[in-house]
Amino acid sequence: MVWNYRLIEYRYIDDETDLAVHEVYYNEDGTPFAFSEKAIAPFSKEDAQRVLEAYDKPPVAYIDKRRLDEGQDDWGWL
């Protein structure tokens, strides 16, 4: 299993979007299959460098926060 930090796009009811860095996990063929539930915060200089590299790539998934109920967020791969 391979992972790296990548951007996840958060979509809101007012059509605003935010980006956050998450850990993303990939299958052997390089397709993403999972990402961390919470955004990450770097704890070392090396982590900070990897987080900055995530901003050089497009988002790989979205989390749709437009739902008004308390249910689970909808999300999908981009």
C-alpha positions as CSV (number, residue, x, y, z in Angstrom):
1,M,0.0,0.0,0.0
2,V,1.2,3.5,-0.9
3,W,0.0,6.8,0.5
4,N,0.8,10.5,0.3
5,Y,-0.8,13.8,1.2
6,R,-3.4,15.1,-1.3
7,L,-6.0,17.8,-1.4
8,I,-9.6,17.0,-0.7
9,E,-12.2,19.6,-1.8
10,Y,-15.0,20.5,0.7
11,R,-18.2,21.7,-1.0
12,Y,-20.7,23.8,0.8
13,I,-24.4,24.8,0.4
14,D,-23.5,28.3,-0.7
15,D,-21.3,26.9,-3.5
16,E,-18.2,27.8,-1.6
17,T,-15.3,25.3,-1.6
18,D,-12.4,24.8,0.7
19,L,-9.3,22.6,0.4
20,A,-7.7,20.5,3.1
21,V,-4.8,18.1,3.1
22,H,-5.5,14.5,4.0
23,E,-3.6,11.2,3.8
24,V,-4.7,9.3,0.7
25,Y,-4.1,5.6,0.2
26,Y,-3.7,3.9,-3.2
27,N,-4.1,0.4,-4.7
28,E,-1.2,-1.3,-6.4
29,D,-2.4,0.1,-9.7
30,G,-2.1,3.7,-8.4
31,T,-5.8,4.4,-8.0
32,P,-6.9,5.9,-4.7
33,F,-9.2,3.8,-2.5
34,A,-9.3,5.7,0.9
35,F,-8.4,8.9,2.7
36,S,-8.1,10.0,6.3
37,E,-11.3,11.1,8.0
38,K,-9.7,14.3,9.3
39,A,-7.3,16.8,7.7
40,I,-3.8,16.5,8.8
41,A,-1.4,18.9,10.5
42,P,2.3,18.5,9.9
43,F,4.4,17.7,13.0
44,S,7.9,18.0,11.4
45,K,9.7,19.8,8.7
46,E,9.6,16.7,6.5
47,D,5.8,16.5,7.0
48,A,5.4,20.2,6.2
49,Q,7.3,19.7,2.9
50,R,5.0,16.8,1.9
51,V,2.0,18.9,2.7
52,L,3.2,21.7,0.5
53,E,3.8,19.2,-2.3
54,A,0.1,18.3,-2.1
55,Y,-0.9,21.8,-3.2
56,D,1.0,21.3,-6.5
57,K,-1.5,18.5,-7.5
58,P,-5.2,18.7,-8.1
59,P,-7.7,17.5,-5.5
60,V,-8.4,13.8,-5.7
61,A,-11.8,13.7,-3.9
62,Y,-14.6,15.9,-2.6
63,I,-16.7,15.9,0.6
64,D,-20.1,17.4,0.0
65,K,-21.1,19.4,3.0
66,R,-24.3,20.7,1.4
67,R,-26.5,18.3,3.2
68,L,-28.5,20.0,6.0
69,D,-29.2,16.9,8.0
70,E,-26.9,15.3,10.5
71,G,-26.2,12.3,8.4
72,Q,-22.8,11.2,7.0
73,D,-21.2,13.4,4.4
74,D,-21.5,12.4,0.8
75,W,-18.1,12.2,-0.9
76,G,-16.5,10.9,-4.1
77,W,-13.4,10.6,-6.2
78,L,-12.6,13.4,-8.7
